Every structure is written in C-alpha cells, then in structure tokens.
Amino acid sequence: MKENAGKYYVVRQKALPEVLLKVVEAKQLLEKKGVSVQAATEQAGISRSSFYKYKDDIFPFHDNARGKTVTFLVQIEDSPGILSNILAIVADCHANVLTIHQTIPINGFANLTLSVEVLPASRDSSEMIARMEGQPGVNDIKILGRS
C-alpha cells in the first residue's frame, strides 16, 4: 500500500464517489462558515469517521493548482480561431502559456498539447478548464499532468 501513497490522479467530478464529494463539501463548510466538524459532517450528510478518513486525500483541483504547471491534451476541430479562443481564455484567467504544440489535423481534428503556468494571481483553474471545454470546436480536454 505504501508504494501508492505518493501517487495522484486527476478525476472528473462525475466519476467520484458521493462520499468524497461530501468530504469536500464538509471541508468547505468548515472553512467558510467556521462550524465544528460535527456540524459540517451532519450538514454534508457523512459520518465524522468518513470525513477524517478522506479529508487529507481530496481537495478541489483549483485549491492546489496555483504556482503549478498544468499540461492539457485538447482535441480540437480543424477550424480557424479555435486555438486563438483557447489562448484567449488562458490569458483572461491570468495564467501563463509555457508551451503549445498542435498536431497536423487528420480527419478534421488536431490534438493540442498546452502547458500552462497557473500563477498566484490566476483565476480558478476549474473555471479555465470549464471555459475551454465549453468552446465550440473543442471536442475533449484532458489533464495530462501537473507539476
């Protein structure tokens, strides 16, 4: 079990078990409302033991992304302006583009690898990702890594 202790995974919210989402909710209640652990877990609908079991192992992506480099793999349609729109979102979120690599389009699609430095002054990384996902012509986005 110790060999997996230092491994991290980025998982979409829809794939998480409900108990983990409730732990995040309880942590937010503790932080924002200053309530007791007992009150936060009751409001979130989980046991205190579940909270203590997972509290150090789950956190919203944006909470731990500032000051990090995040690398995305984005599948985009071969249409003018899509890359420009993605870069505009990164700039609007006050993040710093470090590298860009786009493959030659095949069958109307290209893969874009984009490394972004999330600065302390950057907006919420989750917002940036959601905005990129919502762009017309963006078919898929995955987080390849974070360092």
Residue frames as a rotation matrix with the C-alpha (Angstrom) as fourth column:
MET 1
0.568 0.823 0.000 0.00
0.823 -0.568 0.000 0.00
0.000 0.000 -1.000 0.00
LYS 2
0.327 -0.485 -0.811 2.87
0.298 -0.761 0.576 2.41
-0.897 -0.430 -0.104 0.72
GLU 3
-0.627 -0.634 0.453 4.06
0.608 -0.035 0.793 2.31
-0.487 0.773 0.408 -2.88
ASN 4
-0.157 0.662 0.733 0.84
0.837 -0.304 0.454 4.12
0.524 0.685 -0.506 -3.93
ALA 5
0.191 0.280 -0.941 0.99
0.883 -0.468 0.040 6.69
-0.429 -0.838 -0.337 -1.12
GLY 6
-0.391 -0.449 -0.803 2.61
0.144 -0.892 0.428 9.38
-0.909 0.052 0.413 -3.28
LYS 7
-0.827 0.120 0.549 0.59
0.560 0.099 0.823 8.87
0.045 0.988 -0.149 -6.46
TYR 8
-0.462 0.684 -0.564 -2.00
-0.147 -0.687 -0.712 11.41
-0.874 -0.246 0.418 -7.50
TYR 9
-0.603 0.385 0.699 -4.81
0.795 0.357 0.490 11.28
-0.060 0.851 -0.521 -10.02
VAL 10
-0.803 0.486 -0.346 -6.97
-0.470 -0.872 -0.135 13.96
-0.368 0.055 0.928 -11.54
VAL 11
-0.736 0.638 0.228 -10.54
0.668 0.739 0.087 12.68
-0.113 0.216 -0.970 -11.77
ARG 12
-0.653 0.604 0.457 -13.61
-0.144 -0.692 0.708 14.40
0.743 0.397 0.539 -13.16
GLN 13
-0.682 0.423 0.597 -16.25
-0.722 -0.257 -0.642 15.20
-0.117 -0.869 0.481 -10.55
LYS 14
0.298 0.907 -0.297 -18.82
-0.936 0.339 0.097 12.92
0.188 0.249 0.950 -12.16
ALA 15
0.180 -0.310 -0.934 -16.53
-0.176 0.924 -0.340 9.91
0.968 0.225 0.112 -11.57
LEU 16
-0.760 -0.534 0.369 -16.07
-0.410 -0.047 -0.911 10.49
0.504 -0.844 -0.183 -7.83
PRO 17
-0.397 0.618 -0.679 -17.96
0.750 0.645 0.149 8.50
0.530 -0.449 -0.719 -5.22
GLU 18
0.433 0.711 0.554 -20.54
0.240 -0.683 0.690 10.58
0.869 -0.165 -0.466 -3.39
VAL 19
0.751 -0.162 -0.640 -18.70
0.654 0.044 0.755 10.25
-0.095 -0.986 0.139 -0.06
LEU 20
-0.326 -0.945 0.002 -15.67
0.928 -0.319 0.194 12.09
-0.183 0.065 0.981 -1.47
LEU 21
-0.352 0.293 0.889 -17.82
0.406 -0.808 0.427 14.92
0.843 0.511 0.166 -2.77
LYS 22
0.740 0.672 -0.027 -19.43
0.269 -0.259 0.928 15.20
0.616 -0.694 -0.373 0.66
VAL 23
0.287 -0.738 -0.611 -15.99
0.914 0.021 0.405 15.37
-0.286 -0.674 0.681 2.30
VAL 24
-0.664 -0.493 0.561 -15.17
0.673 -0.721 0.163 18.35
0.324 0.486 0.811 0.05
GLU 25
0.130 0.817 0.563 -18.50
0.210 -0.577 0.789 19.91
0.969 0.016 -0.246 0.99
ALA 26
0.798 0.136 -0.587 -17.77
0.584 0.066 0.809 19.45
0.148 -0.989 -0.027 4.69
LYS 27
-0.202 -0.952 -0.229 -14.30
0.956 -0.242 0.167 20.96
-0.215 -0.185 0.959 4.28
GLN 28
-0.552 0.069 0.831 -15.83
0.421 -0.838 0.348 24.00
0.720 0.542 0.433 2.58
LEU 29
0.590 0.804 0.079 -18.35
0.259 -0.281 0.924 24.38
0.765 -0.525 -0.374 5.41
LEU 30
0.490 -0.499 -0.715 -15.52
0.852 0.100 0.514 24.26
-0.185 -0.861 0.474 7.94
GLU 31
-0.538 -0.817 0.209 -13.55
0.842 -0.510 0.174 26.88
-0.035 0.270 0.962 6.02
LYS 32
-0.591 0.323 0.739 -16.32
0.260 -0.791 0.553 29.30
0.764 0.519 0.384 5.10
LYS 33
0.395 0.873 0.288 -18.73
-0.095 -0.273 0.957 29.03
0.914 -0.405 -0.024 8.00
GLY 34
-0.509 -0.704 0.496 -16.32
-0.580 -0.145 -0.801 28.15
0.636 -0.696 -0.334 10.78
VAL 35
0.590 0.769 0.244 -18.60
-0.735 0.387 0.556 25.41
0.333 -0.508 0.794 12.09
SER 36
0.003 -0.549 0.836 -17.46
-0.745 0.556 0.369 22.38
-0.667 -0.623 -0.407 14.05
VAL 37
-0.869 -0.344 -0.356 -16.50
-0.492 0.677 0.547 19.12
0.053 0.651 -0.757 12.34
GLN 38
-0.719 0.662 0.212 -19.63
0.436 0.667 -0.603 17.55
-0.541 -0.341 -0.769 13.82
ALA 39
0.148 0.821 -0.552 -21.87
-0.059 -0.550 -0.833 20.26
-0.987 0.155 -0.033 12.35
ALA 40
-0.218 -0.308 -0.926 -20.10
-0.898 -0.310 0.314 20.23
-0.383 0.900 -0.209 8.97
THR 41
-0.981 -0.175 -0.077 -20.36
-0.192 0.910 0.367 16.45
0.006 0.375 -0.927 8.59
GLU 42
-0.432 0.897 0.092 -24.01
0.467 0.310 -0.828 16.46
-0.771 -0.314 -0.553 9.65
GLN 43
0.210 0.502 -0.839 -24.82
-0.427 -0.725 -0.541 19.19
-0.879 0.472 0.062 7.10
ALA 44
-0.401 -0.458 -0.793 -22.90
-0.910 0.103 0.401 17.34
-0.102 0.883 -0.458 4.38
GLY 45
0.638 0.769 -0.035 -24.56
-0.770 0.638 -0.025 14.06
0.003 0.043 0.999 5.28
ILE 46
0.248 -0.613 -0.750 -21.50
-0.111 0.751 -0.651 11.95
0.962 0.245 0.118 6.12
SER 47
0.871 -0.021 -0.491 -20.05
0.468 0.342 0.815 10.42
0.151 -0.939 0.308 9.26
ARG 48
0.753 -0.657 0.040 -17.14
-0.613 -0.678 0.405 12.02
-0.239 -0.329 -0.913 11.06
SER 49
0.211 -0.706 0.677 -15.12
0.027 0.696 0.717 8.85
-0.977 -0.133 0.166 10.53
SER 50
0.492 0.002 0.871 -15.58
0.849 0.219 -0.480 9.15
-0.192 0.976 0.106 6.74
PHE 51
0.971 -0.128 0.201 -14.55
-0.076 -0.966 -0.248 12.78
0.226 0.226 -0.948 6.94
TYR 52
0.515 -0.820 0.250 -11.37
-0.644 -0.179 0.744 12.02
-0.565 -0.544 -0.620 8.88
LYS 53
0.324 -0.369 0.871 -10.58
0.409 0.885 0.223 9.05
-0.853 0.284 0.438 6.66
TYR 54
0.272 -0.102 0.957 -10.56
0.962 0.063 -0.267 11.12
-0.033 0.993 0.116 3.44
LYS 55
0.881 0.271 -0.387 -10.06
0.302 -0.953 0.020 14.77
-0.363 -0.134 -0.922 4.46
ASP 56
0.187 -0.899 -0.397 -6.35
-0.343 -0.438 0.831 14.84
-0.921 -0.019 -0.390 3.61
ASP 57
-0.538 -0.422 0.729 -6.77
0.383 0.649 0.658 12.95
-0.751 0.633 -0.188 0.36
ILE 58
-0.040 0.582 0.812 -9.32
0.992 -0.077 0.104 15.04
0.123 0.810 -0.574 -1.55
PHE 59
-0.252 -0.009 -0.968 -9.36
0.284 -0.956 -0.065 18.69
-0.925 -0.292 0.243 -2.48
PRO 60
0.843 0.538 0.012 -10.76
0.200 -0.292 -0.935 20.73
-0.500 0.791 -0.354 -5.34
PHE 61
0.378 -0.725 0.576 -8.29
0.921 0.230 -0.315 20.96
0.096 0.650 0.754 -8.22
HIS 62
0.468 -0.164 0.868 -8.08
0.218 -0.931 -0.294 24.75
0.857 0.327 -0.399 -8.06
ASP 63
0.981 -0.059 0.188 -7.08
-0.196 -0.297 0.934 24.70
0.001 -0.953 -0.303 -4.37
ASN 64
0.461 -0.844 0.274 -3.78
0.167 0.386 0.907 23.05
-0.872 -0.372 0.319 -5.19
ALA 65
0.561 -0.187 0.806 -3.09
0.825 0.207 -0.526 24.30
-0.069 0.960 0.270 -8.73
ARG 66
0.976 -0.185 0.119 -1.72
-0.164 -0.972 -0.169 27.80
0.147 0.145 -0.978 -8.12
GLY 67
0.307 -0.946 0.107 2.02
-0.847 -0.219 0.485 28.03
-0.435 -0.239 -0.868 -8.68
LYS 68
-0.037 -0.234 0.972 1.91
0.094 0.967 0.236 24.83
-0.995 0.100 -0.014 -10.73
THR 69
-0.651 -0.116 -0.750 2.35
-0.737 -0.140 0.662 23.89
-0.182 0.983 0.006 -14.36
VAL 70
0.062 0.744 0.665 -0.64
-0.139 0.666 -0.733 22.08
-0.988 -0.047 0.145 -15.81
THR 71
-0.857 -0.350 -0.379 -0.42
-0.432 0.088 0.897 20.27
-0.280 0.933 -0.227 -19.14
PHE 72
0.130 0.981 0.143 -3.59
-0.432 0.186 -0.883 19.71
-0.892 0.053 0.448 -21.13
LEU 73
-0.928 -0.169 0.332 -4.33
0.224 0.459 0.860 17.50
-0.298 0.872 -0.388 -24.12
VAL 74
-0.133 0.888 -0.440 -7.13
-0.311 -0.459 -0.832 19.09
-0.941 0.026 0.337 -26.12
GLN 75
-0.598 0.048 0.800 -8.78
0.710 0.494 0.501 17.60
-0.371 0.868 -0.330 -29.18
ILE 76
-0.211 0.469 -0.857 -9.98
-0.196 -0.880 -0.433 20.39
-0.958 0.077 0.278 -31.44
GLU 77
0.625 0.473 0.620 -11.74
0.572 0.263 -0.777 20.60
-0.531 0.841 -0.106 -34.77
ASP 78
-0.524 -0.803 0.284 -9.74
0.763 -0.294 0.576 21.88
-0.379 0.518 0.767 -37.73
SER 79
0.511 0.704 0.492 -11.45
0.805 -0.593 0.012 25.28
0.300 0.390 -0.870 -37.88
PRO 80
-0.338 -0.672 0.659 -9.99
0.382 -0.738 -0.556 28.78
0.860 0.063 0.506 -37.84
GLY 81
-0.087 0.222 0.971 -9.94
-0.530 -0.836 0.144 30.58
0.843 -0.502 0.191 -34.48
ILE 82
0.787 0.447 -0.425 -10.30
0.080 0.609 0.789 27.65
0.611 -0.655 0.444 -32.07
LEU 83
0.050 -0.855 -0.516 -6.70
0.923 0.237 -0.303 27.76
0.382 -0.461 0.801 -30.84
SER 84
-0.641 -0.264 0.721 -6.93
0.136 -0.963 -0.232 31.53
0.756 -0.051 0.653 -30.60
ASN 85
0.322 0.852 0.413 -10.07
-0.431 -0.257 0.865 31.25
0.843 -0.456 0.285 -28.45
ILE 86
0.706 -0.130 -0.697 -8.39
0.559 0.706 0.435 28.76
0.435 -0.696 0.571 -26.10
LEU 87
-0.371 -0.926 -0.073 -5.36
0.828 -0.295 -0.476 31.01
0.420 -0.237 0.876 -25.71
ALA 88
-0.378 0.326 0.867 -7.65
-0.215 -0.941 0.260 33.98
0.901 -0.088 0.425 -25.04
ILE 89
0.740 0.654 -0.153 -9.30
-0.056 0.287 0.956 32.03
0.670 -0.700 0.249 -22.20
VAL 90
0.297 -0.729 -0.617 -5.89
0.915 0.403 -0.036 31.24
0.275 -0.554 0.786 -20.67
ALA 91
-0.665 -0.566 0.487 -4.92
0.459 -0.824 -0.331 34.92
0.589 0.003 0.808 -20.90
ASP 92
0.011 0.776 0.631 -8.27
-0.326 -0.594 0.736 36.06
0.945 -0.214 0.246 -19.48
CYS 93
0.874 0.284 -0.395 -7.72
0.213 0.506 0.836 33.75
0.437 -0.815 0.381 -16.49
HIS 94
0.643 -0.681 0.351 -4.30
-0.747 -0.658 0.092 35.38
0.168 -0.321 -0.932 -15.94
ALA 95
0.672 -0.489 0.556 -2.40
0.167 0.831 0.530 32.14
-0.722 -0.263 0.640 -16.48
ASN 96
0.139 -0.763 -0.631 0.85
-0.803 -0.460 0.379 31.92
-0.580 0.454 -0.676 -18.44
VAL 97
0.985 0.150 -0.085 1.22
-0.169 0.738 -0.653 29.77
-0.036 0.658 0.752 -21.57
LEU 98
0.238 -0.944 0.226 4.53
-0.443 0.102 0.891 27.90
-0.864 -0.312 -0.394 -21.42
THR 99
-0.868 -0.492 0.063 4.32
-0.180 0.430 0.885 25.58
-0.463 0.757 -0.462 -24.45
ILE 100
0.340 0.921 -0.189 1.95
-0.612 0.064 -0.788 24.92
-0.714 0.383 0.586 -27.33
HIS 101
-0.861 -0.507 -0.039 2.11
-0.343 0.522 0.781 22.00
-0.376 0.686 -0.623 -29.73
GLN 102
0.269 0.962 -0.045 -0.58
-0.626 0.139 -0.767 21.24
-0.732 0.234 0.640 -32.26
THR 103
-0.430 -0.366 0.825 -0.52
0.301 0.804 0.513 18.16
-0.851 0.469 -0.236 -34.48
ILE 104
-0.909 0.171 -0.379 -1.36
-0.415 -0.309 0.856 18.28
0.029 0.936 0.351 -38.16
PRO 105
-0.093 0.960 0.266 -5.13
-0.816 0.079 -0.573 17.81
-0.571 -0.270 0.775 -38.50
ILE 106
-0.982 -0.072 -0.176 -6.25
-0.157 0.829 0.536 14.34
0.107 0.554 -0.826 -39.53
ASN 107
-0.490 0.869 -0.070 -9.87
0.746 0.460 0.482 13.68
0.451 0.184 -0.873 -40.49
GLY 108
0.175 0.615 0.769 -10.80
0.218 -0.786 0.579 17.19
0.960 0.067 -0.271 -39.42
PHE 109
0.987 0.154 -0.038 -9.30
0.062 -0.151 0.987 17.03
0.146 -0.976 -0.159 -35.90
ALA 110
0.057 -0.992 0.109 -6.00
-0.098 -0.114 -0.989 18.04
0.994 0.045 -0.103 -34.32
ASN 111
0.596 0.010 -0.803 -4.51
0.763 0.303 0.571 17.35
0.249 -0.953 0.173 -30.91
LEU 112
0.348 -0.420 0.838 -3.24
-0.236 -0.905 -0.355 20.30
0.907 -0.074 -0.414 -28.96
THR 113
0.238 -0.353 -0.905 -0.81
0.921 0.377 0.095 19.93
0.307 -0.856 0.415 -26.07
LEU 114
0.302 -0.006 0.953 -0.82
-0.038 -0.999 0.006 23.06
0.952 -0.038 -0.302 -23.95
SER 115
-0.130 -0.394 -0.910 1.29
0.938 0.248 -0.241 23.66
0.321 -0.885 0.337 -20.85
VAL 116
0.338 0.396 0.854 0.09
0.069 -0.915 0.398 26.50
0.939 -0.076 -0.337 -18.66
GLU 117
-0.754 -0.527 -0.392 1.58
0.482 -0.040 -0.875 28.01
0.446 -0.849 0.285 -15.53
VAL 118
0.432 0.902 -0.002 -1.15
0.565 -0.269 0.780 28.76
0.703 -0.338 -0.626 -13.03
LEU 119
-0.546 -0.706 0.451 0.07
0.187 -0.627 -0.756 31.87
0.817 -0.328 0.475 -11.24
PRO 120
-0.745 0.256 -0.616 -0.91
0.639 0.010 -0.769 33.03
-0.190 -0.967 -0.171 -7.75
ALA 121
-0.672 0.488 -0.557 -2.91
-0.373 -0.873 -0.314 35.83
-0.640 -0.003 0.769 -9.41
SER 122
-0.900 0.323 -0.291 -4.69
-0.155 0.387 0.909 33.40
0.406 0.864 -0.298 -11.78
ARG 123
-0.030 0.965 0.261 -8.40
-0.982 -0.077 0.171 32.78
0.185 -0.251 0.950 -11.59
ASP 124
0.193 0.254 0.948 -9.82
-0.571 0.815 -0.102 29.45
-0.798 -0.521 0.302 -10.54
SER 125
-0.787 -0.587 -0.189 -8.28
-0.513 0.454 0.729 26.69
-0.342 0.670 -0.658 -12.70
SER 126
-0.548 0.664 0.509 -11.58
0.552 0.744 -0.376 24.81
-0.628 0.075 -0.774 -12.77
GLU 127
0.433 0.692 -0.578 -13.20
0.026 -0.650 -0.759 27.85
-0.901 0.314 -0.300 -14.35
MET 128
-0.178 -0.599 -0.781 -10.47
-0.831 -0.333 0.445 27.99
-0.527 0.728 -0.439 -17.01
ILE 129
-0.938 -0.180 0.296 -10.92
-0.046 0.913 0.406 24.31
-0.343 0.367 -0.865 -17.84
ALA 130
-0.153 0.968 0.200 -14.72
0.597 0.252 -0.762 24.61
-0.788 0.003 -0.616 -17.97
ARG 131
0.408 0.274 -0.871 -14.49
-0.378 -0.818 -0.434 27.60
-0.831 0.507 -0.230 -20.29
MET 132
-0.581 -0.663 -0.473 -12.09
-0.739 0.186 0.648 25.74
-0.341 0.725 -0.598 -22.60
GLU 133
-0.819 0.318 0.477 -14.39
0.324 0.943 -0.072 22.68
-0.473 0.096 -0.876 -22.61
GLY 134
0.113 0.979 -0.168 -17.35
0.454 -0.201 -0.868 24.88
-0.884 0.022 -0.467 -23.50
GLN 135
-0.321 -0.306 -0.896 -15.72
-0.553 -0.707 0.440 26.37
-0.769 0.637 0.058 -26.58
PRO 136
0.838 0.544 -0.040 -17.26
-0.315 0.422 -0.850 25.40
-0.446 0.725 0.525 -29.93
GLY 137
0.621 -0.600 -0.504 -14.81
-0.497 0.195 -0.845 23.12
0.605 0.776 -0.177 -31.73
VAL 138
-0.511 -0.723 0.466 -13.27
-0.838 0.298 -0.457 21.70
0.192 -0.624 -0.758 -28.54
ASN 139
0.211 0.611 -0.763 -14.21
-0.447 0.754 0.481 18.01
0.869 0.240 0.432 -28.51
ASP 140
0.779 -0.023 -0.627 -12.26
0.482 0.661 0.575 16.79
0.401 -0.750 0.526 -25.48
ILE 141
0.228 -0.749 0.622 -9.86
-0.606 -0.609 -0.511 18.05
0.762 -0.261 -0.593 -22.87
LYS 142
0.783 -0.095 -0.615 -7.75
0.454 0.764 0.459 16.01
0.426 -0.639 0.641 -20.51
ILE 143
0.679 -0.642 0.357 -5.23
-0.734 -0.573 0.365 16.97
-0.030 -0.510 -0.860 -17.88
LEU 144
0.573 -0.551 -0.607 -2.04
-0.036 0.723 -0.690 15.11
0.819 0.417 0.395 -18.77
GLY 145
0.014 -0.631 -0.776 -0.08
0.898 0.349 -0.268 16.23
0.440 -0.693 0.571 -15.74
ARG 146
0.856 0.165 0.489 0.66
-0.077 -0.896 0.438 18.78
0.511 -0.413 -0.754 -13.10
SER 147
0.162 -0.852 -0.498 3.98
0.875 0.358 -0.326 19.69
0.456 -0.383 0.803 -11.60
